């Protein structure tokens, strides 16, 4: 397992995809630090919207690209023959994705705070945010992010297509899935198939990644944690089944 993990880390930092998405994220993070100059945009809004989506988008695209590339090159098949256990290969990818997500979140915050500090028109109240609240928020974003990444990993393994994997990751992170489900909910209500008080978007993990803020109610955060855990457990279980049963 450790040998597979070391090999994956080495390959991760030798892929251009990683550096392309990181550079894009750094540019947008730096720009986000100057948003306070263009109107009264609350710091919470910047951190909870842009700050939650950019690192996640970076990690999902990089993860999908790496996994599908290894299927096409035959690297996964070679790794399985050496490791002797297919699950080692999957959990190595999951651990790498987690490390990549943490790295993306930390990088975004560093670049964003740097831009805020050097921006003469920025609202420096961001430096007075409650640290414990920020860490709690980041902890939830990591959990929700891993549930989404595990889902993208599953799609990447099933499709073996970089285009499909990246499109799914982009659609999830940019709210396209939420918009589609909202439209579906409206149509189902119009046909009286589901009750008026039912909102299907409440069962999407992406709903909570974009709506939970530093000051969200405890019960709302609890629902977000439960939904994230359900997505994570189901995605991991299905991925384990796929990599164990499907020909690689």
N, C-alpha and C positions, 0 to 999 in steps of 0.2 A: 504493500500500500504506500509506504513512504517513498519507494523508488518511483512509483507511478506519479505520485504527487510532485516530487522533485522534477520529473521529466515534464509534467504539465506546466509547472511554473516557468521552467526554462523556455518552453515553446511559447508560452503566453507573452513573455517579454521579447520574443523575437518575431512577433507578428505585427505587420504594419497597421492592421485594423485597430489594434489597441491604441496606438499612438495617434491615429487619425481622430478617433472618437474622443480621446482625452484632450487633444488640442482644441477641438470644437467646444468641448465642455468648458475648458479654461477661458476661451474667448467669451462665451456667453456668461460665465460666472463673473468675469471682470466687468462686462457690460451691466450686469445686474447690480453691481455695486454703485453704478452711477444713475440708477433709475430714480433715486430720490431727487435728482436734479430736474426731473421732468414732470413734477407735480407731487401732490400729497399721496404718495403710494406707501401704505403702512409697511413697516419692516416685517411684521408677521406674514403679510401677504407674499412678500418676496421670498422669504425663507420657506414657507409652507407650500408655495406653488412651484416656483422655479427651482428652489432648493431641493424639493423632493423629486421632481421629474428629471432634471438633467443628469444627476448621478445614476439614477435608475435606467434611464435611456442609454447612457454610456455602457453600463454593465450588461444590459440585455442584448444590445447589438453586438458587443464584443463576444459575449458568451455564445450567441447563436452562430456568429461567423466562425469562431474557433471550432465548435463542435461539428458543424457541417463540413468544414474544410478537412477535418480529420477523418470523417466518413469517406469523403471523396478520395483522399490520398491513401486510404487503407491503413492509416496509423492506428485507429482503434482496434482493428483486427490483429495487428502485430502486438499491440499492448496487451490484449487479452491473452494471446498465446504465451506471452512472457509472464504476465502477472498470475495467470491461472484462475482468476476469479473476475467475472464480468462486473460485479458490483464494485470492485475496487476502482474500475475505470469511471463508473458513474459518480461515486462519492468523491473521487478526486476532482471531477468537473464541478461538483456542487461546492466543494471547499474552495476551489479556485474562484468560483463565482462570488462566494461570500467575501473572500479577501479583496476581490476586485471592486465589489460594491462598497466596502469599508474605505478602500483607497479613494474611490471616486467621491464619496461623501466628504471625507477629510480634505481632499484637494479642492472641492468646490467651496467649502467653508473658508479655507485658507485664502483662496484667491478673492472670494467675495469680501472678506474682512479687510484684505489688503486694499481693494478698490474703494471700500468705504472710508478707510483711514486717509487715503491720499486724495479723496474727492472733497474739495473745499465746500461743496454745497450739500454734502450728505448729512443725514440725520444720525449723529453719533450716539443716539439712544440705543442703537443696536448693541453697543458695548456694555450696556447696563441690563441686558436681558438676564433673567433668572437662569443660572447655569444648570441647576437640577432639572428645571423644566425643559431646557434645551436638550439635555441628555436623555430625558424620558421620551421626548418627541423623536429624537434621532433613533432611540431604541425601537420605537414602534415602526419608524420608516424602514429600518433595517429588516425587521420581521416581515413587514408587508412587501418590501422589495425582494426578499428571498422567496416569498410565495409566488411572486410574479416571475422571477427568474427561473424557479423550478418549473413553472408552466411553460416558459419559453424553451427551456431545456427539453422538455417532453415533446414539444412541437418540432424542435430541431432534430431530435432523434427519429421521430416518425416521418417527417418530410425529407430529411437529409438535403434540404434545399436552403441555401443561404438567403435567397430572396424571400422565401416564405417565412423563415424564422425571423428575419429582420423586420419584415412587414408586420408580423404579429406583435413583435416587441414594440415597434413604433406605434401601432394602433392602440395597444394597451396603455402605453405611457402618455400618449397625446390625447387621450379621452375619446378616441373614435369609437371604441367599444362601448363606452358609457353612453354616447349619443345614440348609437344603434339600438342599445337595449332600452333606452328611454323612448325611442320611436316605437319599438316593439310593444312596450308597456302601454303606450297610448292606443295602439291599434287593438290590442287585446281587450282593453277597457271599453273601447268603442263597440266591440263585438260582444261585450258583456261575458267574456270568457274568464276574466279574473275580476275580483272585487275592486271597487274604486280606491280602497285604502291600501292596496298592495302596490309596492314599488319594487320592481325587479332589480333596480340599480342598488338597492340596499343590500343585495346579496353579492355584489361585486367588490372585490378587494380594492380595486382602483378608486372606488367612491371614497373610501376612507383615507387613501394615500393623499388625495387632493383636498379633502374637506377637514381632516383633523388638523387643528392648529395648536399653538402653544397654550391656548386657553380653552380648549374643548372640554365639554362636560365629561365626567368620569364614565357614565353609562355609554356614551357614544364611543369613547375610546375603547371600552370593554368589548363592545360589539365589533369594533374594528379588529381588535386582537383575536377574537374568536373566529371571525371570517377569514383572517389571514392564516391562522393555524389550520383551519379546515382546508383551504386551498393548498397550503404547503404539504400537509399530510397526504392528501389525495394525489397531488402531482408527483410527489416522491414515490408513493406506492405504485402508481401507474408506470413511472419511469423505470423503476426496479423490475417490474413485470416485463416491460418492453425489452430492456437490455438483456434479460435472462432468457426470454423466449424467442426473440426475433433474431433472424440471421443477420450478422453484422459483416 
